[in-house]
Amino acid sequence: MNESEIIENFYKVRQQIKNAELKSGRKEGSVKLCAVSKFHPVEDVKAAIKAGQFLFGENRVQEAHAKFTELNNKDAELHIIGQLQSNKVKKALEVASCIQSVDREPLLQEIEKQAAKLEKNIRVFFELHTAEDSKSGYADEDTLLVSCENFAKGLYPHITPAGLMTMAPFSKDEKLIRQSFQKLRNLKELLNSKFPELPVAELSMGMSGDYIIAIEEGSTMVRVGTALFGERNYNI
Ligand SMILES: *Cc1c(COP(=O)(O)O)cnc(C)c1O
């Protein structure tokens, strides 16, 4: 996809987001767009920046590190959205401001250790597994609640628990997709009442195929790749 096509896609997707916000009685501008640039070259990220986009999502640390180091743009913000191995945490923290795919206690321990070394504070979202066809995320709410308890105890002073993330099933059945988003929204309400001291505010849900539904279900951040940058070439 060339630069002008990408820029045009940004205008289209932003318009769709705005329509969905209005249709569902949400405030205009209440939904953030995270542009998922995985498997796309740094030129595409530059095209997005020309369209006024500064928040990006990547799921592989190696690729994200290379791309965003090369980009070297202080205004660009990067979120890691893919499953993260503990041995990649250090590298992830060098380029990302947020890890959206936190799914286990040992990962939080490693993030805390590395963030303390770098003397920086990192934001995280807890990812909840809500769809059969995805493997990522905390397997159930109880294990996720244990992590929240550890935050409430003050175990992770260099980490800010800022939200929740999930991936809905890749299904044509809209009901299943909605159930997945509703599950995440309900969990956020539970966390906010159980742990009022934790700043869990974001609901990161919705991708190219289902972001309009996600906005109707209360998403505050959609993660869109294909609808902006085109199909990914997995052979690179
Ligand atoms: C790849 C990816 C996306 C974007 O998917 P599209 O369908 O291309 O919009 C969103 N979230 C996560 C976690 C992803 O891995």
The ligand as a Gaussian input file, in Angstrom:
#p B3LYP/6-31G(d) Opt

LIG

0 1
 C       -2.360000      -8.077000      14.859000
 C       -3.125000      -7.640000      16.043000
 C       -4.124000      -6.649000      15.942000
 C       -4.545000      -6.014000      14.633000
 O       -5.261000      -6.906000      13.848000
 P       -6.008000      -6.475000      12.489000
 O       -7.033000      -7.522000      12.316000
 O       -4.993000      -6.470000      11.411000
 O       -6.601000      -5.137000      12.712000
 C       -4.749000      -6.263000      17.116000
 N       -4.442000      -6.800000      18.314000
 C       -3.496000      -7.757000      18.443000
 C       -3.211000      -8.314000      19.798000
 C       -2.825000      -8.213000      17.319000
 O       -1.887000      -9.166000      17.460000

